[in-house]
Amino acid sequence: MNPTLSRRALLSGTAGGAALLALSACTSAVGSQGSGKAKKGGTFAGGISTDLVPANFFTNSNAGVTTIIGLVYESLVHYPVDRLTPQPKLAKSWTISPDGRTVTLALRDDVTFHSGRPFTSKDVAFSLKTYADPKWNGQLKSTAQAIDSIDAKDPHTAVLHLKHPLGNILDLLEIVPIVDEKTFAGVGTGSAYVGTGPFKFDKWTPNTRLEFSKNPNYWVAGRPYLDAVDISVITDATALTSQLRSGQIDYAYGSSFLDIERLEKSGKFGKIQLQGAETQIYVGTNVTAEGLSDVRVRQAIAHALDRDRVIAEVFRGSGYTANLPWPKTSPAYDAGLNATYRRDVARAKSLLAAYGKPVPTLKYSYPAKDPLIAATAQIVQANLKEIGIEATLDPLDPPTFVAQLIGGKFPGLWSAYHSWAQYTPSTLTVSAYPFNALKNSSHYSSATYTKDADTAWQQVKGDSADARKAYGDLSRDLLDGLFLIEIGVVQGRWAVSENVRGVAYTKRSELVLTDAQLTA
């Protein structure tokens, strides 16, 4: 299957087989799941390492958010996890005008919200306009804000009029969950999440549990199979793995890769490899901080990093080293550019000598209780010490970390995962907090980078020759500015027991249980 953008698929959608596509679009080969006989009904019990943060609903920033969106909500179109070929979802079909300024969406007429209210074009307009509101910090808000107006006169047709062509418009339509205007006030308080998806939100107990029940009126006949979903919040990775091993839960999101390997060897557990939903592990820099403001220091850090060790030891080989954010399936991937900064301690020390001043001790922040990022930070700290840079580890609770990421509040260095590079490349550089050319977490500003990001974004076709040239320019800008220092592309892993089958995911690592079943 072609992992790159399909021009025909970008410019038009097809209604045929929409119900089947709704079931299959987010599935992937995930290894052995459930050796017993499948049965209908029952409660799926799982565990996640980070709790819901209601204010981050549109940010895709933690497992609590992605779990709710994956179970409760749906989008207008959907990408299979292995390619950027949009498939019908709540939109049966779509057309994009030759000038790229008008998108016409034909909507399903058999869908209702969990409240019983019919889904219409007004819900499309409300969802896209709400996502564009800066208060929600949606990472693709600039793309949503480039929608000039939405014609929703026909309840089953939505016409988007764009301020300019958007090569990533279908990324936006794939990412934005369609929300219910009548109950949306409850999203910000964590009291009400009403969508059109296979499961209804029942209750959130902060720091403890998310509870869901079957949507009996789901528009896909016969789905879901499960009666309920019960997700525990287990912030300690060891405790999360222990509960999976003891049978208290059958799914874990947040176990270390090494623990998942050990579980798999027991023969009673399997892993779900999140191919197509790659994330990247990186070192971010505040370019206004003393020392980090000089690109030679950032280059020295880039040469100091032992990327091979991080991928091999921390992520157990589930990925590959990188200097640029793009996975190998991206139309922006360039193997030569991706090897610009190799581990070279002598070169790193030479760059620091050319800088000519001591680099002050740097605070190095990362989300606490994530065993993979914590282990990465320890390796990076040792790498920096080897070239003469001291870094003080600063683990932060996840809400604080996300707030500092969004607000650009890190005083020195930080490490985290970033996403969005698995989408149309322009989405990353006009959207993601670490990369946004207009405002990013590093406080990096470059007229050239801003121009190139805008050029890539405003392509009519996201896979055209002109678009690919623009992506190459962006890659060179990222290597020159080096405000973010990539370590590697990582395929995430979930652990599941032999008691479940049909667990799936989206390109944003959202949990999908539409086809999931327990086994006897």
C-alpha positions, 0 to 999 in steps of 0.5 A: 500500500502506498504510504504517500499522499494520493492526489485522487484521494485528496481531491475527492472522496467516495461514499461506496463502502463507507460503513465498511471503511469506518470499521477498517480505516483505523485497524492495522496488523498488531500481532496476536490478539486473543487466542480464545473464542470471541464473544459479544458483550462484557466490559473492556478493562484497560489502564493508561498512565496519564489522566484526562486534562479537560482544558487539553481536549483539542490538543492530542497531548495525553492518553486521557484525551486520546482515549476519550476522543477515540471512543466517543467522537468521530471526524469527517474523514479518516486516514488509514494508519498506513497511508495518507489516503482519506476515507469517508467517515461522517462525510460520505464524499467531498470535492476540492475546487481546482483553485483549492479554495472551496471544499464541499462535504456531503454528510451522512444523514443517518448519524445521531449524537449520543443525546439523540440529536441528528448530526447536521452541517451546523455541527460541522461549522460549530466544531471547526469554529470551536477548534479555531478558538485560541482558548482551546490550543488546538495545534491545527488552529491556524489551518482552522482559522484559514477557513473564511466561512462555512455554508451550512444551509443544507443540513447534509452539505457543508461548504468550506470557503478557504482564505487560501489553498490549504495543502493540509485541509484534509488533515484538519478534517481528519483530526477535528472531532465533531462535537455537540454544541448543546452540551459542549460546555461540559467538555471544559469541566470534564462533565460531558463528552457527547459525540457520535462514536461507538461509546458513550461517556458516562463518568470521569473520576479524576486521577482514577477512572474513565467510564464508557458504555455502548452506544446502542444507536451507533450508525454502523450496524452491529457495532460495537460488540462490547457493553462497556469500557472501564479505563483506570488511570495508573500513573506508575508504570510498574503498577500499570504493568503489574495490573496487566500481568495480574489480570486486573486490566487487559490493556496498558498504555504507558508500560516500558518497552522492556516490560512489554517485551517481558510480558510478550515472552510469557505467551499470555500477552501481545503488543500492539505496534503503533505503525503509522502513528509514529511519534518523535523523541527530541531535545527542545531548546529555549533559544533565548537562554544563555548559551542556547542562543548560539547555534554552535552550542545547539550543534554541539548538543546535536553531535553529542547525542547518542541516538543509537543508544536511546533507540536500542536501549530505551525503545528496544529498537522500535524506531530509528535515529533521526535528525529531522521529524519526518518518518520514512513514509513521509513525502518530506523524508530525505535520507541524506539530510536525515544524517546531518548530525551524527554522534561526534564528541570531538566535533561537539567539543570543537564547536563549544570551543569556537563558542568560547564561553562556558555554558551555564548549567541548564535545567532539563525538563521532561514529563515525570513518571514516563519511564521512556522519557526519563530514561532518555533524559538520563542518557542525554544528561550523560552525553552533555556531561561528556562534552562539558555541559551540565544539565539538571534534570527537572521532572514535571507532572504532565499538566505542568509540562504541557502548560510549559510546552504550550506557553514556551516556559521552559528555561533551558532544555526539555524532552518529550514526544512530538507528533504530526509529522506522520501527516502532511508535512506542512501540518507540523510546521504551522501547527505543532507547539514545538515547530510552529513557525509563527510561535513555538516553544523554543521562541525561535523566529526566522523570516526564511522558516516562516516563509517556507512554512507558509509556502508549503502550507498553501499548496493546492496539492499536498503531494505535488512536485512544488509541495515536495520542494517546499518540504525540502526547504523546510528540512534545511531550515530546521537543520540550520536553525536547530531549535529542536534536536531530534533523537529518533522516530519511535513506534509506540507500543501498547500491551494487551492480554490474550483475553481481548482481540480487535484493539485498534488505533488511529494515526494519533494513537487514539484507542479504537474499540469499535471491533474489539471483543473479549474472548472466552 
